[in-house]
Structure formats: C-alpha cells, structure tokens
Amino acid sequence: MRLPTRMLDLGALVLGGLVVLPLLWLVWRGLSRPEEALLPVLQNNQTLRITLRSALLATLVGGLCVAVALPAAWLTHTTDMPGAKTFRWLLNLPLAVPSYVSGFVVVALAGPGGLVSLLTRALGLPPPAPWGPWTGTVLALLWSWPMALLLLQAALRRLDPHTWEAARALGSSPAQAFLRVVLPQLRPAMAGGFLLVALYVLSDFGAVSLMRFESLSYVIYVRYRGFVGREEAIGLALLLSLLALLVVLGRRWLHGQHAARSARQVGRPWPTITLGAWRWPAFLFCLGLALYGVGLPLLVLLSWLVGFDQASVDLSPLSTVARESMSVAVIAACVALVLASFLAWQRRSGHPAIARATYLLVHAGYALPGIVVALALVGFSIRATPALYQTTALLVFAYMVRFLPLALHALMEGLDAQSPRLVEAAQTLGDSPWRAWWRVVLPNLLPACAAALIAVWISVLKELPATLLLSPPGFRSLATRIWSLTEDALYSAAALPILALLALAVVGLLVQGRR
C-alpha cells in the first residue's frame, strides 16, 4: 500500500473518531458514574413514559408526513394538474421553516387572542377548545413533510413509466395501476421518508419545548438547566442516542436492500396523466398544502409586524446578528466541504473496509440530536479542553458532528456519476493521486460542492440547541435571537429576525433547486 493511501485511511479514521467523540464521551460518562447517570434514569417510572411518548410522536408525525407527501409527489410529477411544475418546488419550501418557527405559528393560531379565536369570534361561533401539547406539537412538526416528499420525487424520477403504461393497456384503471404497479415500487422511498422524518422528530427541540411536550430532548434540556438532575440528563441523552441510532441503522438497512434495484432503474419521462374532473380538487389539495406550509407562516409574521412597536425594542443589532450568523454558517459550510472532500477522496482511493467504517462513524454522529451533541461537548470541553469551552471552534465542531454527512452525500452523488477510469488515466499520464484528484475530479464536482455548501449553510442557520448551549460569549445567531425574543413573549419583535432567517434559507433552497 502506498504512503498516500495510508495517509488517506489514517486521516479518515481520525476524522471519524473525532465526529463520534460526543457519543463516546456520553458512554464513558454514563458508565463511569452509573449510580448518578444511568440508575436514576432506569429506575424512574417516568422514563418509560417519556420514551414511549417520543417514539409515538415520531411515528405519528412520520406517518402523517408520508401520507401528505405521497399524493403531492404523484400529482406534481405525473399529472396535468394546473401549476404542477410550480408546486413541485413550492411544496418543498417548508423545509426552510425551523421547528421553533412553526411552533410559534401554531401558538399564534391557537393561543389566547390567536387567529383561530379571532375568526370564531367574528363569525359568532363559540370559542374553540385550547389545543393540548399533542395537537400543537404534531401540527408544528408537520412542516417536515418535504423530507419525505424529496425522496418520493426522486423515486418517481427513477421509475420506469412503461410498467404503468403496460398496466393501463391491460385494462387497469388509473387508480388500479397506481395501487398495483406504482405504489409497491414507491414503498422503499415511503419507508425511507418515514424514518427520516422520525429521526428529525426524535432530535427536535424547538417545537417540543414551545409546546411543553415531554419528549426526551425537552426533558434533557430541563434536567441540564436545572439545579438537580444534571447527571440524569447524561442517561437520558444516551437513551435518546440509542433510539436515534436504531432509526439510522433501519434507514441504512433499507437503503442496502434496495440500492442495487434503484441503481438499475433508469428514469424516463412520464406520460402526462389526465385527471379529468379531479384536476381542480387535486389543485386545491396542493394549494392547501402550500398555504399551510408557506402562506400561514407569512400571514402570522405579517400580523406580528402590524402590532410591532419599534420604540419598545432595539432592532439595531439585527444586521449584526444576521452577519454573525451568516459568517459562522459560511465557515462551517467551508470546513464541512473540505472534510467531506477528503472523505470522498478516501472512499474512492482508500481501503474499502476503512471507507465503510468511516461512513458508519460519521453517520453515528449525524444521528445524535443537537441537544445531545451540545450536552456532550459542554461536559467534555469543561473537563478535558477548558480552553475550547464557549469558543467558535467548538461551535463549528458541533456543526461538523451534526451536518458533515449532508456535505458527504452531496459529494458522493457527484462522484458516483464520474468514472474512476478518469483518475486512472491521469495517473497513467504521470499525475500523482493528489494531482489527478485536483485536476480531473474536482472540476467536475463543482455543482456537487455548491450543493454541499448550501445544504450545510442552511442547516447551520436553523440549528438552535447546539447554538444555544455552545455559543461563545457575545455571539448571537438569528436562531438564538428569535428564541430569546419569543421567550420574553416579544413576538412582534421576533418577526423581523424570523423573516430574515426564512429569507436566507429559502434563497439557499431555490439556488440549490436551480442547480
């Protein structure tokens, strides 16, 4: 084995070990003091109840998101529904709405004096019953349906429409052809979307904290912030990490089961399916989704701005907060791109077993919710590296643990489209492995690099719990600024930071989609 390959393999293992460091620290901390961290959690009767609530919430939201995304993907991809191409990207825009923002929207709708109460009062109807934590949390997390929609859209692009045409030619109705031919082929994407949404719900902190829903992530934060029970937060974080890792392993197994079949499928243009009398009901369905996912947040934010008193709140730091947020997000995105490029290079040129091990290590870090990563890094930095505590470097490292796989996936998709014989040809002509990578591979990876940068940049802008617990003194992001204003019930003042955050995220999504 040549020296560059050895260096690639060693560097990939070191990077994978660093990414999984928060999980290793949690395991060591829990096992070193089980009587303080693990036993109180295992012996507490509330632990099972909270765990079941978290799992049930993830199952319910995941099922609802798939139920919404399946007809939306089919209608926008294959039918003659009016505005299908517009809805194809418009229905993915709720991906830019963080859960703490959607939670604010639900509170503004259902809270005292909210839009629902005002509407019922104007119509002379009795006031609606207040929404409980379950209803509010599910409605707030329903904005995550684009995670399932994107997978289903990609699956439809890969499917061969000839099977649909054959079923129709044999006398099946459109509904029968969909149920018998198309739906079975979409089940892997449906299951993948369900697990992806479930992982997001398990790691969510914003919506559950606003609704005071007793999920594992919210209870971990309460224990950590309290005077007692901090050690119990370690045990609960381990339990939440275990649940998240099980979901990731399930997605990995599902992807492995169907990767070969998906690789053999070549997408062809679908024939335009005529809906007939169902065209306008289908249009109203997609319009309702768009109004719920995009129009409703804008309506609530505009209603907040109407009652905004600029004299009561100093908004001069808003430009500074936005600039600091964007700066850290750009730094994190660039670091993620460099590290992901290194891992992609090792995956192409290094030892396959080490590449697989590094891939699993990186995704083990990605499975950790933001509150767990933040809790682990706070404890580790205080005890092992106090000089890094509350520094920008530690905050960027937390972002790497959370979002490095996003950049790696984007680069691997671009790399898989290139033939490895290009590098071999360059090396045959006298280039070193590094020079061949730089001259041959990277120029063709520029679109994938742009996608990686935008994916990490948007995710960093939206991240709340890691930023909340690890921010350096004096650092303010848009997410933490929104959180502090809403904690003080200054919703009108929070409207402008929320609009700035949504605008940045939407621009990133549109640029990525155009690419």
Salt bridges, closest charged atoms under 4 A:
GLU36 OE1 - ARG33 NH1 3.49
ASP80 OD2 - ARG279 NE 3.45
ASP160 OD1 - HIS162 ND1 3.60
ASP160 OD2 - ARG268 NH1 2.91
GLU214 OE1 - ARG49 NH2 2.67
GLU231 OE2 - ARG29 NH2 3.03
GLU232 OE1 - ARG223 NE 3.32
ASP431 OD1 - ARG435 NE 3.25
ASP431 OD2 - ARG439 NH1 3.38
GLU463 OE1 - ARG402 NH2 3.66
